[in-house]
Amino acid sequence: MSKNQNKTGSYSFFNCIEKNFDKAARFISIEKGLLEQIKACNSVYRMHFPVKIGKEIKVIEAYRVQHSHHKLPCKGGIRYSMKVNQDEIMTLAALMTYKCAIVDVPFGGAKGGIKIDPQTISSENIEKITRRYTSELIKKNFIGPGIDVPAPDYGTGEREMSWIFDTFLSLRSGDVDALACVTGKPVSQGGVRGRKEATGLGVFYGIRELCHVKEDMYSVGLDVGLVGKKIIIQGLGNVGYHAASFFHESGAVIIALAEREGAIYNEKGLNVSKVFLHLKNNGSILNFPEAKNIENTEKALELECDILIPAALENVIHKNNANRIKAKIIGEAANGPITPEADEILDKKGVIIVPDIYLNAGGVTVSYFEWIKNLSHVRYGRMEKKFRENVNAEFLKVIETVCKKKISIEEKKMILRGPREIDLVRSGLEDTMINGFHKIRDLKKSLKIENMRTAAFVLSINKIIDSYEKLGIFP
Ligand code: NAD
């Protein structure tokens, strides 16, 4: 048993990431001390604060971890879950550092968490806890547009981000950049169009890119393209729901969806928006009329399929179920869904794993766009939309004159349209995910790296090394 394993022989979550990091370090020749610095968590803030819930005073445990200050501000989501602990938040913060480097987002990694179950607490009390947590962060200088910028994660969304912004503004009134203290806000509160679905859409773009690479598809016995591919998704929350919707729209077949209470299965495919409506109306995905129930939700991961997308929580694919996984591709939409032991088993089986530090980076990419929007105080497209439409109209006139042909009204509408905020955000995200995929793949090929995860770590660590070296602190 290695020194990093606990009594049951498993690794702590942070050790899992260190293990992945060490595998990548074999391909990097740099002084060990710098690698140790990159791996280490720079600041860990563990707090306890009291909140009156009903007639009782409850002591709430919460965290904010800043993994790396090599670029500022730090950036990372906040999760609400009873599983929150220091090891988990440190790991998720580290993943943020590597993720940001891969997609060229100029932030250090961070993560926050509050140990509560939002499903059993009233929204008034969640608001109280969120506001108190924010004021604790402000007191210790752990939040601010140039310091550390939270975002949504498991168990949180636009509503919580709004409360964080409002609390920040009330304690820092007059700060003209206050909107940039948090991302993932509603559009009416300074959010950017396209943030809510960004992580799921990024997952879709990344997997679509892989499915277009003939060599990779043939290596796992699949045809090129997404159409008709059988997909299973675990977790129908923000990331899972949007990923499922984009896959469904593109012609892939969602054969199973798994939630906490159980999973549903239909070999011919599930209509994602109908399932979501059923979930909203009934509080459960089970008993969806066009599907079979699977009572043991974990069993859904083991069904025959082409692509498996875990989009709920970490460590759901482990040494005890990895051998039974039949998917040919696993897209890590969640953070850390595969343990190192399972990773090795799946690698040996030849499964292509698209790693979290690349695949779910769509959220932070669009958060970056939101942060820039907040600092520039202007909506994307506002300055150029009409200008672009006028230029396009002139172009069309010239084309019609030269070709002596009238262009139809439908075609004109399509060509004339200037870019809206959502168009710019989505094209920026698409470009980022496509570039990221090919950078990882090219590096994997050129250095003969065994899998995409290690290649993604090598790419990321090299960029962080470059940033440290150019800081000039290691002459
Ligand atoms: P969410 O809270 O919106 O959704 C999570 C879903 O998973 C919920 O519907 C929950 O009921 C379900 N779930 C919980 N336990 C489950 C189980 N055992 N089996 C099946 N389903 C289960 O959270 P999210 O924001 O979608 O985050 C999901 C994952 O994606 C997390 O690992 C998170 O760190 C990661 N992630 C999120 C973002 C983002 O922008 N929200 C960005 C990057 C990564």
Residues whose N, C-alpha, C, O or C-beta is under 5 A from the ligand:
A	BS01	NAD	P152 D153 Y154 G155 T156 T199 Q234 G235 L236 G237 N238 V239 G240 A258 E259 R260 T297 A311 A312 L313 A333 A334 N335 N360 G363
